[in-house]
């Protein structure tokens, strides 16, 4: 009798997580809104962690590179996102509203 195999993630799922991380990095770089870019870079970093923990060989190296890129871009985007959030918070706290068309 053969022994049952563990439920390890297949290679296609690792590639899927790498593909999603690359897509989120591209999307985060293309959006104009700094907060949306920051969120995309953070999600790309999270998606690149899955192959880092479960893969061996080239997917692990690719996920390390993606995680490093995502962290660097998130750190670079954070000051602009924080400035935008503070502006939004100040407008909301002052009670000013935008006129409706």
SENU-8098 format. One record per residue: x, y, z of N, C-alpha, C in turn. Coordinates in steps of 0.2 Angstrom, whole numbers, padded with zeros to 4 digits, always signed. Layout:
XYZXYZXYZ/...
end
This chain:
+0004-0006+0000+0000+0000+0000+0004+0006+0000/+0002+0011-0003+0006+0017-0004+0003+0022+0002/+0008+0026+0005+0006+0030+0010+0003+0036+0007/-0002+0039+0011-0005+0045+0008+0000+0051+0008/-0001+0055+0003+0003+0061+0003+0000+0067+0007/+0005+0071+0009+0002+0077+0013-0001+0082+0008/-0006+0086+0010-0009+0091+0006-0004+0097+0005/+0001+0096+0001+0005+0101-0001+0002+0105-0006/+0003+0112-0006+0001+0116-0012+0005+0114-0018/+0001+0114-0024+0004+0112-0030+0008+0118-0033/+0012+0116-0038+0016+0121-0041+0011+0127-0044/+0006+0125-0047+0001+0130-0050-0001+0135-0045/-0003+0133-0039-0005+0138-0034+0001+0142-0032/+0007+0140-0032+0012+0144-0030+0013+0149-0036/+0013+0147-0042+0013+0152-0048+0008+0157-0048/+0002+0155-0046-0004+0159-0045-0002+0165-0040/+0000+0163-0034+0002+0168-0029+0007+0173-0032/+0012+0170-0035+0017+0174-0038+0014+0179-0043/+0010+0176-0048+0007+0180-0053+0002+0186-0050/-0001+0184-0045-0006+0189-0041-0001+0195-0038/+0004+0193-0035+0009+0198-0032+0012+0202-0037/+0014+0200-0043+0016+0204-0049+0011+0209-0051/+0005+0206-0052-0001+0210-0054-0002+0216-0049/-0002+0214-0043-0003+0220-0038+0002+0225-0038/+0009+0223-0039+0014+0227-0039+0013+0232-0045/+0011+0229-0051+0010+0233-0057+0004+0238-0056/-0001+0236-0053-0007+0240-0052-0005+0245-0047/-0002+0244-0042+0000+0249-0037+0005+0254-0040/+0009+0252-0045+0013+0257-0048+0009+0262-0053/+0003+0259-0055-0001+0263-0060-0006+0267-0058/-0008+0266-0052-0014+0270-0049-0011+0277-0047/-0015+0282-0047-0013+0289-0045-0014+0290-0038/-0019+0287-0035-0020+0288-0027-0015+0284-0023/-0011+0288-0019-0006+0285-0015-0008+0280-0010/-0014+0281-0007-0017+0276-0003-0018+0269-0006/-0021+0269-0012-0022+0263-0016-0016+0260-0018/-0011+0264-0020-0004+0261-0021-0001+0257-0015/-0002+0261-0009+0001+0258-0003-0003+0251-0001/-0009+0251-0002-0013+0245-0001-0011+0239-0006/-0010+0241-0012-0008+0236-0017-0001+0233-0016/+0003+0238-0014+0010+0235-0012+0010+0231-0006/+0006+0233-0001+0005+0228+0005+0002+0222+0003/-0003+0222-0001-0006+0215-0003-0001+0211-0007/+0003+0214-0011+0008+0211-0015+0013+0207-0011/+0015+0211-0005+0019+0208+0000+0016+0202+0003/+0010+0202+0005+0007+0197+0008+0006+0191+0003/+0004+0192-0003+0003+0186-0008+0010+0183-0009/+0016+0187-0009+0022+0184-0010+0025+0180-0004/+0022+0180+0002+0024+0176+0007+0022+0169+0007/+0016+0168+0003+0014+0161+0003+0019+0156-0001/+0022+0158-0007+0027+0154-0010+0033+0154-0006/+0035+0159-0002+0041+0160+0002+0041+0154+0007/+0035+0153+0010+0035+0148+0015+0034+0141+0012/+0031+0140+0007+0029+0133+0004+0033+0131-0001/+0037+0135-0005+0040+0133-0011+0047+0132-0010/+0050+0128-0015+0058+0127-0015+0060+0129-0022/+0066+0131-0022+0069+0132-0028+0068+0139-0031/+0067+0140-0037+0066+0147-0040+0060+0150-0038/+0054+0147-0036+0048+0151-0034+0050+0154-0027/+0054+0151-0023+0056+0155-0017+0060+0161-0018/+0065+0160-0023+0069+0166-0024+0065+0172-0028/+0060+0170-0032+0056+0175-0035+0052+0178-0029/+0049+0174-0025+0045+0177-0020+0049+0182-0015/+0055+0180-0014+0059+0184-0010+0060+0191-0013/+0062+0191-0020+0063+0197-0024+0056+0201-0024/+0050+0198-0025+0044+0202-0025+0043+0205-0018/+0044+0201-0012+0043+0204-0006+0047+0210-0004/+0054+0209-0007+0058+0215-0006+0056+0221-0010/+0054+0220-0016+0051+0226-0020+0045+0229-0017/+0040+0224-0015+0034+0227-0012+0035+0231-0006/+0040+0228-0001+0042+0232+0005+0045+0239+0003/+0049+0239-0002+0053+0245-0003+0048+0250-0006/+0043+0248-0011+0038+0252-0014+0033+0255-0008/+0031+0250-0004+0027+0252+0002+0030+0258+0006/+0036+0257+0008+0040+0262+0012+0040+0268+0008/+0042+0268+0002+0042+0274-0002+0035+0278-0003/+0030+0274-0003+0023+0277-0004+0020+0279+0002/+0022+0277+0008+0019+0278+0014+0019+0286+0016/+0024+0290+0015+0023+0297+0017+0017+0301+0013/+0017+0299+0006+0012+0302+0002+0005+0300+0004/+0004+0293+0006-0002+0291+0008-0004+0294+0015/+0001+0294+0019-0001+0297+0026-0003+0305+0025/+0000+0308+0021-0001+0315+0020-0009+0316+0017/-0010+0312+0012-0017+0312+0010-0022+0310+0015/-0021+0305+0019-0025+0303+0024-0026+0308+0029/-0021+0312+0031-0021+0317+0036-0026+0323+0033/-0025+0324+0027-0029+0330+0024-0036+0328+0024/-0038+0321+0022-0045+0319+0022-0048+0319+0029/-0043+0317+0034-0046+0317+0041-0047+0324+0044/-0043+0329+0042-0044+0336+0044-0050+0339+0040/-0052+0337+0034-0058+0340+0031-0064+0337+0034/-0063+0330+0036-0069+0327+0039-0070+0330+0046/-0065+0331+0050-0066+0334+0057-0068+0341+0057/-0067+0345+0052-0069+0352+0052-0076+0352+0050/-0079+0347+0047-0086+0347+0045-0087+0350+0038/-0082+0352+0035-0083+0354+0028-0085+0349+0023/-0090+0350+0019-0092+0345+0014-0092+0348+0007/-0091+0344+0002-0091+0346-0004-0098+0347-0007/-0099+0353-0011-0106+0354-0014-0107+0349-0019/-0114+0347-0019-0116+0342-0024-0118+0345-0030/-0116+0342-0036-0118+0346-0042-0125+0346-0044/
end
